[in-house]
Each structure stands twice: as structure tokens, then as C-alpha cells.
Amino acid sequence: MSKALSLKLKDEVFEEAEEILRKSRRPRNAYFNEAINLYNKLWKRKLLKKTLADESALVAENSMEVLQVFEQIEDKLDE
């Protein structure tokens, strides 16, 4: 299912898109759908990166404690 929408583009953005569309002979609708899809994927990656960084910061201290325990175990095994 598709949704109709109205949007305003800056003149330079519109003209650049129109030039690309003339050269590529692609339908305008398909071009803008692909552009928005790519932009959505970019933002999903940015949001995921932020989430992973936040969650990593939350467990960083605990991870260091676990690492120290593993190092102690490894040291005991080397004795």
C-alpha cells in the first residue's frame, strides 16, 4: 500500500533531483522512494550505534571486573 504526501523541497534540491531523473530516466516516485529508504537505513544505523554505545557504557565496569577474574584464573592455571 502506498501513501500520498505533499512536500516542499528547496529549489536547488529539486533541480538536482530533476537533473538526475532526466539522465537516469527513472520515475520521480521511484527515485524519492529509494532515497527515503536509504536515508531511513542510515538513521537506523545511527540510532543502533548510539544504543550500542549507551549499553556498552552501562556494562563497562562489570566487564572489567569479569576480565580481572578471568586473568586471575589464567594466572592460577599458569602456576
PDB file as gemmi writes it, atoms N, CA and C in Angstrom:
CRYST1    1.000    1.000    1.000  90.00  90.00  90.00 P 1                      
ATOM      1  N   MET A   1       0.850  -1.176   0.000  1.00  0.00           N  
ATOM      2  CA  MET A   1       0.000   0.000   0.000  1.00  0.00           C  
ATOM      3  C   MET A   1       0.893   1.235   0.000  1.00  0.00           C  
ATOM      4  N   SER A   2       0.464   2.244  -0.682  1.00  0.00           N  
ATOM      5  CA  SER A   2       1.226   3.484  -0.781  1.00  0.00           C  
ATOM      6  C   SER A   2       0.460   4.630  -0.154  1.00  0.00           C  
ATOM      7  N   LYS A   3       1.196   5.602   0.316  1.00  0.00           N  
ATOM      8  CA  LYS A   3       0.605   6.808   0.896  1.00  0.00           C  
ATOM      9  C   LYS A   3       0.977   7.994   0.025  1.00  0.00           C  
ATOM     10  N   ALA A   4       0.030   8.854  -0.201  1.00  0.00           N  
ATOM     11  CA  ALA A   4       0.288  10.090  -0.941  1.00  0.00           C  
ATOM     12  C   ALA A   4       0.679  11.168   0.055  1.00  0.00           C  
ATOM     13  N   LEU A   5       1.654  11.983  -0.342  1.00  0.00           N  
ATOM     14  CA  LEU A   5       2.034  13.079   0.527  1.00  0.00           C  
ATOM     15  C   LEU A   5       2.464  14.271  -0.310  1.00  0.00           C  
ATOM     16  N   SER A   6       2.445  15.399   0.331  1.00  0.00           N  
ATOM     17  CA  SER A   6       2.874  16.636  -0.306  1.00  0.00           C  
ATOM     18  C   SER A   6       4.073  17.142   0.473  1.00  0.00           C  
ATOM     19  N   LEU A   7       5.105  17.571  -0.237  1.00  0.00           N  
ATOM     20  CA  LEU A   7       6.267  18.090   0.457  1.00  0.00           C  
ATOM     21  C   LEU A   7       6.860  19.259  -0.314  1.00  0.00           C  
ATOM     22  N   LYS A   8       7.581  20.063   0.417  1.00  0.00           N  
ATOM     23  CA  LYS A   8       8.261  21.204  -0.195  1.00  0.00           C  
ATOM     24  C   LYS A   8       9.749  20.936  -0.167  1.00  0.00           C  
ATOM     25  N   LEU A   9      10.372  21.073  -1.323  1.00  0.00           N  
ATOM     26  CA  LEU A   9      11.816  20.906  -1.434  1.00  0.00           C  
ATOM     27  C   LEU A   9      12.448  22.255  -1.741  1.00  0.00           C  
ATOM     28  N   LYS A  10      13.657  22.437  -1.256  1.00  0.00           N  
ATOM     29  CA  LYS A  10      14.410  23.627  -1.641  1.00  0.00           C  
ATOM     30  C   LYS A  10      14.624  23.560  -3.144  1.00  0.00           C  
ATOM     31  N   ASP A  11      14.643  24.716  -3.763  1.00  0.00           N  
ATOM     32  CA  ASP A  11      14.778  24.769  -5.225  1.00  0.00           C  
ATOM     33  C   ASP A  11      15.996  23.998  -5.716  1.00  0.00           C  
ATOM     34  N   GLU A  12      17.142  24.174  -5.034  1.00  0.00           N  
ATOM     35  CA  GLU A  12      18.364  23.513  -5.504  1.00  0.00           C  
ATOM     36  C   GLU A  12      18.273  21.995  -5.358  1.00  0.00           C  
ATOM     37  N   VAL A  13      17.605  21.516  -4.318  1.00  0.00           N  
ATOM     38  CA  VAL A  13      17.421  20.079  -4.130  1.00  0.00           C  
ATOM     39  C   VAL A  13      16.524  19.532  -5.232  1.00  0.00           C  
ATOM     40  N   PHE A  14      15.444  20.241  -5.515  1.00  0.00           N  
ATOM     41  CA  PHE A  14      14.516  19.808  -6.553  1.00  0.00           C  
ATOM     42  C   PHE A  14      15.196  19.787  -7.921  1.00  0.00           C  
ATOM     43  N   GLU A  15      15.924  20.847  -8.250  1.00  0.00           N  
ATOM     44  CA  GLU A  15      16.578  20.925  -9.557  1.00  0.00           C  
ATOM     45  C   GLU A  15      17.622  19.819  -9.728  1.00  0.00           C  
ATOM     46  N   GLU A  16      18.368  19.548  -8.666  1.00  0.00           N  
ATOM     47  CA  GLU A  16      19.363  18.484  -8.733  1.00  0.00           C  
ATOM     48  C   GLU A  16      18.685  17.135  -8.953  1.00  0.00           C  
ATOM     49  N   ALA A  17      17.611  16.884  -8.239  1.00  0.00           N  
ATOM     50  CA  ALA A  17      16.863  15.634  -8.404  1.00  0.00           C  
ATOM     51  C   ALA A  17      16.306  15.523  -9.825  1.00  0.00           C  
ATOM     52  N   GLU A  18      15.768  16.619 -10.333  1.00  0.00           N  
ATOM     53  CA  GLU A  18      15.208  16.601 -11.689  1.00  0.00           C  
ATOM     54  C   GLU A  18      16.284  16.315 -12.737  1.00  0.00           C  
ATOM     55  N   GLU A  19      17.468  16.868 -12.541  1.00  0.00           N  
ATOM     56  CA  GLU A  19      18.562  16.619 -13.479  1.00  0.00           C  
ATOM     57  C   GLU A  19      18.947  15.136 -13.464  1.00  0.00           C  
ATOM     58  N   ILE A  20      19.040  14.584 -12.278  1.00  0.00           N  
ATOM     59  CA  ILE A  20      19.366  13.160 -12.157  1.00  0.00           C  
ATOM     60  C   ILE A  20      18.274  12.307 -12.787  1.00  0.00           C  
ATOM     61  N   LEU A  21      17.035  12.675 -12.551  1.00  0.00           N  
ATOM     62  CA  LEU A  21      15.915  11.915 -13.120  1.00  0.00           C  
ATOM     63  C   LEU A  21      15.913  11.973 -14.640  1.00  0.00           C  
ATOM     64  N   ARG A  22      16.237  13.135 -15.216  1.00  0.00           N  
ATOM     65  CA  ARG A  22      16.301  13.244 -16.681  1.00  0.00           C  
ATOM     66  C   ARG A  22      17.380  12.319 -17.242  1.00  0.00           C  
ATOM     67  N   LYS A  23      18.544  12.296 -16.566  1.00  0.00           N  
ATOM     68  CA  LYS A  23      19.659  11.479 -17.059  1.00  0.00           C  
ATOM     69  C   LYS A  23      19.426   9.988 -16.838  1.00  0.00           C  
ATOM     70  N   SER A  24      18.778   9.649 -15.743  1.00  0.00           N  
ATOM     71  CA  SER A  24      18.582   8.230 -15.416  1.00  0.00           C  
ATOM     72  C   SER A  24      17.298   7.664 -15.998  1.00  0.00           C  
ATOM     73  N   ARG A  25      16.408   8.548 -16.402  1.00  0.00           N  
ATOM     74  CA  ARG A  25      15.097   8.135 -16.952  1.00  0.00           C  
ATOM     75  C   ARG A  25      14.330   7.259 -15.968  1.00  0.00           C  
ATOM     76  N   ARG A  26      14.441   7.599 -14.705  1.00  0.00           N  
ATOM     77  CA  ARG A  26      13.705   6.881 -13.659  1.00  0.00           C  
ATOM     78  C   ARG A  26      12.462   7.676 -13.302  1.00  0.00           C  
ATOM     79  N   PRO A  27      11.418   6.998 -12.877  1.00  0.00           N  
ATOM     80  CA  PRO A  27      10.236   7.723 -12.402  1.00  0.00           C  
ATOM     81  C   PRO A  27      10.560   8.487 -11.109  1.00  0.00           C  
ATOM     82  N   ARG A  28      10.028   9.673 -10.987  1.00  0.00           N  
ATOM     83  CA  ARG A  28      10.264  10.509  -9.805  1.00  0.00           C  
ATOM     84  C   ARG A  28       9.852   9.784  -8.532  1.00  0.00           C  
ATOM     85  N   ASN A  29       8.709   9.134  -8.549  1.00  0.00           N  
ATOM     86  CA  ASN A  29       8.213   8.435  -7.369  1.00  0.00           C  
ATOM     87  C   ASN A  29       9.196   7.353  -6.914  1.00  0.00           C  
ATOM     88  N   ALA A  30       9.702   6.567  -7.858  1.00  0.00           N  
ATOM     89  CA  ALA A  30      10.654   5.504  -7.521  1.00  0.00           C  
ATOM     90  C   ALA A  30      11.939   6.106  -6.960  1.00  0.00           C  
ATOM     91  N   TYR A  31      12.380   7.213  -7.552  1.00  0.00           N  
ATOM     92  CA  TYR A  31      13.611   7.876  -7.097  1.00  0.00           C  
ATOM     93  C   TYR A  31      13.474   8.335  -5.653  1.00  0.00           C  
ATOM     94  N   PHE A  32      12.391   9.022  -5.333  1.00  0.00           N  
ATOM     95  CA  PHE A  32      12.219   9.524  -3.972  1.00  0.00           C  
ATOM     96  C   PHE A  32      11.961   8.395  -2.974  1.00  0.00           C  
ATOM     97  N   ASN A  33      11.266   7.345  -3.389  1.00  0.00           N  
ATOM     98  CA  ASN A  33      11.089   6.187  -2.505  1.00  0.00           C  
ATOM     99  C   ASN A  33      12.428   5.562  -2.157  1.00  0.00           C  
ATOM    100  N   GLU A  34      13.299   5.399  -3.153  1.00  0.00           N  
ATOM    101  CA  GLU A  34      14.615   4.811  -2.904  1.00  0.00           C  
ATOM    102  C   GLU A  34      15.456   5.736  -2.017  1.00  0.00           C  
ATOM    103  N   ALA A  35      15.395   7.029  -2.278  1.00  0.00           N  
ATOM    104  CA  ALA A  35      16.174   7.986  -1.482  1.00  0.00           C  
ATOM    105  C   ALA A  35      15.733   7.965  -0.021  1.00  0.00           C  
ATOM    106  N   ILE A  36      14.453   7.958   0.220  1.00  0.00           N  
ATOM    107  CA  ILE A  36      13.952   7.949   1.598  1.00  0.00           C  
ATOM    108  C   ILE A  36      14.272   6.615   2.270  1.00  0.00           C  
ATOM    109  N   ASN A  37      14.189   5.530   1.523  1.00  0.00           N  
ATOM    110  CA  ASN A  37      14.537   4.220   2.067  1.00  0.00           C  
ATOM    111  C   ASN A  37      16.002   4.190   2.506  1.00  0.00           C  
ATOM    112  N   LEU A  38      16.896   4.704   1.677  1.00  0.00           N  
ATOM    113  CA  LEU A  38      18.316   4.748   2.037  1.00  0.00           C  
ATOM    114  C   LEU A  38      18.546   5.644   3.248  1.00  0.00           C  
ATOM    115  N   TYR A  39      17.865   6.767   3.308  1.00  0.00           N  
ATOM    116  CA  TYR A  39      18.017   7.683   4.438  1.00  0.00           C  
ATOM    117  C   TYR A  39      17.492   7.035   5.721  1.00  0.00           C  
ATOM    118  N   ASN A  40      16.394   6.291   5.630  1.00  0.00           N  
ATOM    119  CA  ASN A  40      15.875   5.566   6.793  1.00  0.00           C  
ATOM    120  C   ASN A  40      16.891   4.547   7.301  1.00  0.00           C  
ATOM    121  N   LYS A  41      17.526   3.831   6.381  1.00  0.00           N  
ATOM    122  CA  LYS A  41      18.543   2.845   6.787  1.00  0.00           C  
ATOM    123  C   LYS A  41      19.716   3.530   7.472  1.00  0.00           C  
ATOM    124  N   LEU A  42      20.134   4.675   6.950  1.00  0.00           N  
ATOM    125  CA  LEU A  42      21.224   5.430   7.572  1.00  0.00           C  
ATOM    126  C   LEU A  42      20.866   5.809   9.003  1.00  0.00           C  
ATOM    127  N   TRP A  43      19.648   6.314   9.221  1.00  0.00           N  
ATOM    128  CA  TRP A  43      19.237   6.715  10.560  1.00  0.00           C  
ATOM    129  C   TRP A  43      19.076   5.530  11.496  1.00  0.00           C  
ATOM    130  N   LYS A  44      18.599   4.410  10.976  1.00  0.00           N  
ATOM    131  CA  LYS A  44      18.504   3.207  11.815  1.00  0.00           C  
ATOM    132  C   LYS A  44      19.884   2.798  12.308  1.00  0.00           C  
ATOM    133  N   ARG A  45      20.894   2.865  11.430  1.00  0.00           N  
ATOM    134  CA  ARG A  45      22.262   2.526  11.821  1.00  0.00           C  
ATOM    135  C   ARG A  45      22.794   3.500  12.864  1.00  0.00           C  
ATOM    136  N   LYS A  46      22.523   4.799  12.679  1.00  0.00           N  
ATOM    137  CA  LYS A  46      22.968   5.802  13.649  1.00  0.00           C  
ATOM    138  C   LYS A  46      22.323   5.562  15.011  1.00  0.00           C  
ATOM    139  N   LEU A  47      21.039   5.265  15.021  1.00  0.00           N  
ATOM    140  CA  LEU A  47      20.340   5.016  16.281  1.00  0.00           C  
ATOM    141  C   LEU A  47      20.847   3.737  16.943  1.00  0.00           C  
ATOM    142  N   LEU A  48      21.114   2.707  16.143  1.00  0.00           N  
ATOM    143  CA  LEU A  48      21.655   1.463  16.691  1.00  0.00           C  
ATOM    144  C   LEU A  48      23.040   1.704  17.284  1.00  0.00           C  
ATOM    145  N   LYS A  49      23.866   2.463  16.592  1.00  0.00           N  
ATOM    146  CA  LYS A  49      25.202   2.783  17.098  1.00  0.00           C  
ATOM    147  C   LYS A  49      25.121   3.475  18.452  1.00  0.00           C  
ATOM    148  N   LYS A  50      24.194   4.428  18.575  1.00  0.00           N  
ATOM    149  CA  LYS A  50      24.025   5.147  19.839  1.00  0.00           C  
ATOM    150  C   LYS A  50      23.551   4.191  20.930  1.00  0.00           C  
ATOM    151  N   THR A  51      22.588   3.334  20.613  1.00  0.00           N  
ATOM    152  CA  THR A  51      22.079   2.369  21.588  1.00  0.00           C  
ATOM    153  C   THR A  51      23.185   1.443  22.063  1.00  0.00           C  
ATOM    154  N   LEU A  52      23.979   0.934  21.122  1.00  0.00           N  
ATOM    155  CA  LEU A  52      25.068   0.029  21.491  1.00  0.00           C  
ATOM    156  C   LEU A  52      26.116   0.735  22.341  1.00  0.00           C  
ATOM    157  N   ALA A  53      26.427   1.979  22.017  1.00  0.00           N  
ATOM    158  CA  ALA A  53      27.397   2.738  22.810  1.00  0.00           C  
ATOM    159  C   ALA A  53      26.870   2.969  24.221  1.00  0.00           C  
ATOM    160  N   ASP A  54      25.593   3.326  24.325  1.00  0.00           N  
ATOM    161  CA  ASP A  54      24.985   3.553  25.642  1.00  0.00           C  
ATOM    162  C   ASP A  54      24.992   2.277  26.478  1.00  0.00           C  
ATOM    163  N   GLU A  55      24.604   1.155  25.868  1.00  0.00           N  
ATOM    164  CA  GLU A  55      24.556  -0.109  26.589  1.00  0.00           C  
ATOM    165  C   GLU A  55      25.957  -0.592  26.954  1.00  0.00           C  
ATOM    166  N   SER A  56      26.907  -0.357  26.078  1.00  0.00           N  
ATOM    167  CA  SER A  56      28.289  -0.731  26.371  1.00  0.00           C  
ATOM    168  C   SER A  56      28.820   0.049  27.563  1.00  0.00           C  
ATOM    169  N   ALA A  57      28.481   1.320  27.638  1.00  0.00           N  
ATOM    170  CA  ALA A  57      28.920   2.144  28.769  1.00  0.00           C  
ATOM    171  C   ALA A  57      28.313   1.646  30.078  1.00  0.00           C  
ATOM    172  N   LEU A  58      27.085   1.152  29.998  1.00  0.00           N  
ATOM    173  CA  LEU A  58      26.421   0.660  31.204  1.00  0.00           C  
ATOM    174  C   LEU A  58      27.106  -0.578  31.787  1.00  0.00           C  
ATOM    175  N   VAL A  59      27.666  -1.420  30.937  1.00  0.00           N  
ATOM    176  CA  VAL A  59      28.259  -2.675  31.413  1.00  0.00           C  
ATOM    177  C   VAL A  59      29.784  -2.635  31.443  1.00  0.00           C  
ATOM    178  N   ALA A  60      30.383  -1.507  31.112  1.00  0.00           N  
ATOM    179  CA  ALA A  60      31.849  -1.426  31.017  1.00  0.00           C  
ATOM    180  C   ALA A  60      32.525  -1.804  32.324  1.00  0.00           C  
ATOM    181  N   GLU A  61      32.052  -1.263  33.436  1.00  0.00           N  
ATOM    182  CA  GLU A  61      32.678  -1.549  34.733  1.00  0.00           C  
ATOM    183  C   GLU A  61      32.573  -3.035  35.063  1.00  0.00           C  
ATOM    184  N   ASN A  62      31.398  -3.588  34.859  1.00  0.00           N  
ATOM    185  CA  ASN A  62      31.188  -5.010  35.134  1.00  0.00           C  
ATOM    186  C   ASN A  62      32.072  -5.871  34.230  1.00  0.00           C  
ATOM    187  N   SER A  63      32.231  -5.467  32.984  1.00  0.00           N  
ATOM    188  CA  SER A  63      33.073  -6.219  32.057  1.00  0.00           C  
ATOM    189  C   SER A  63      34.518  -6.235  32.522  1.00  0.00           C  
ATOM    190  N   MET A  64      34.994  -5.123  33.059  1.00  0.00           N  
ATOM    191  CA  MET A  64      36.371  -5.066  33.561  1.00  0.00           C  
ATOM    192  C   MET A  64      36.550  -5.989  34.768  1.00  0.00           C  
ATOM    193  N   GLU A  65      35.537  -6.067  35.617  1.00  0.00           N  
ATOM    194  CA  GLU A  65      35.601  -6.963  36.767  1.00  0.00           C  
ATOM    195  C   GLU A  65      35.680  -8.414  36.311  1.00  0.00           C  
ATOM    196  N   VAL A  66      34.886  -8.773  35.333  1.00  0.00           N  
ATOM    197  CA  VAL A  66      34.899 -10.134  34.798  1.00  0.00           C  
ATOM    198  C   VAL A  66      36.258 -10.432  34.171  1.00  0.00           C  
ATOM    199  N   LEU A  67      36.806  -9.472  33.449  1.00  0.00           N  
ATOM    200  CA  LEU A  67      38.118  -9.654  32.843  1.00  0.00           C  
ATOM    201  C   LEU A  67      39.182  -9.905  33.908  1.00  0.00           C  
ATOM    202  N   GLN A  68      39.132  -9.164  34.982  1.00  0.00           N  
ATOM    203  CA  GLN A  68      40.093  -9.360  36.076  1.00  0.00           C  
ATOM    204  C   GLN A  68      39.973 -10.761  36.681  1.00  0.00           C  
ATOM    205  N   VAL A  69      38.762 -11.234  36.843  1.00  0.00           N  
ATOM    206  CA  VAL A  69      38.554 -12.584  37.384  1.00  0.00           C  
ATOM    207  C   VAL A  69      39.145 -13.616  36.428  1.00  0.00           C  
ATOM    208  N   PHE A  70      38.898 -13.460  35.134  1.00  0.00           N  
ATOM    209  CA  PHE A  70      39.465 -14.390  34.157  1.00  0.00           C  
ATOM    210  C   PHE A  70      40.990 -14.353  34.175  1.00  0.00           C  
ATOM    211  N   GLU A  71      41.564 -13.161  34.318  1.00  0.00           N  
ATOM    212  CA  GLU A  71      43.020 -13.056  34.382  1.00  0.00           C  
ATOM    213  C   GLU A  71      43.565 -13.752  35.622  1.00  0.00           C  
ATOM    214  N   GLN A  72      42.870 -13.654  36.744  1.00  0.00           N  
ATOM    215  CA  GLN A  72      43.296 -14.345  37.969  1.00  0.00           C  
ATOM    216  C   GLN A  72      43.241 -15.853  37.776  1.00  0.00           C  
ATOM    217  N   ILE A  73      42.187 -16.319  37.133  1.00  0.00           N  
ATOM    218  CA  ILE A  73      42.056 -17.761  36.865  1.00  0.00           C  
ATOM    219  C   ILE A  73      43.188 -18.216  35.949  1.00  0.00           C  
ATOM    220  N   GLU A  74      43.461 -17.432  34.904  1.00  0.00           N  
ATOM    221  CA  GLU A  74      44.528 -17.777  33.971  1.00  0.00           C  
ATOM    222  C   GLU A  74      45.878 -17.793  34.687  1.00  0.00           C  
ATOM    223  N   ASP A  75      46.123 -16.831  35.568  1.00  0.00           N  
ATOM    224  CA  ASP A  75      47.376 -16.802  36.331  1.00  0.00           C  
ATOM    225  C   ASP A  75      47.523 -18.040  37.198  1.00  0.00           C  
ATOM    226  N   LYS A  76      46.440 -18.462  37.815  1.00  0.00           N  
ATOM    227  CA  LYS A  76      46.477 -19.664  38.669  1.00  0.00           C  
ATOM    228  C   LYS A  76      46.746 -20.917  37.838  1.00  0.00           C  
ATOM    229  N   LEU A  77      46.228 -20.961  36.623  1.00  0.00           N  
ATOM    230  CA  LEU A  77      46.455 -22.111  35.760  1.00  0.00           C  
ATOM    231  C   LEU A  77      47.904 -22.173  35.306  1.00  0.00           C  
ATOM    232  N   ASP A  78      48.550 -21.020  35.165  1.00  0.00           N  
ATOM    233  CA  ASP A  78      49.962 -20.979  34.719  1.00  0.00           C  
ATOM    234  C   ASP A  78      50.923 -21.403  35.830  1.00  0.00           C  
ATOM    235  N   GLU A  79      50.490 -21.380  37.076  1.00  0.00           N  
ATOM    236  CA  GLU A  79      51.369 -21.723  38.209  1.00  0.00           C  
ATOM    237  C   GLU A  79      51.683 -23.189  38.265  1.00  0.00           C  
TER     238      GLU A  79                                                      
END                                                                             
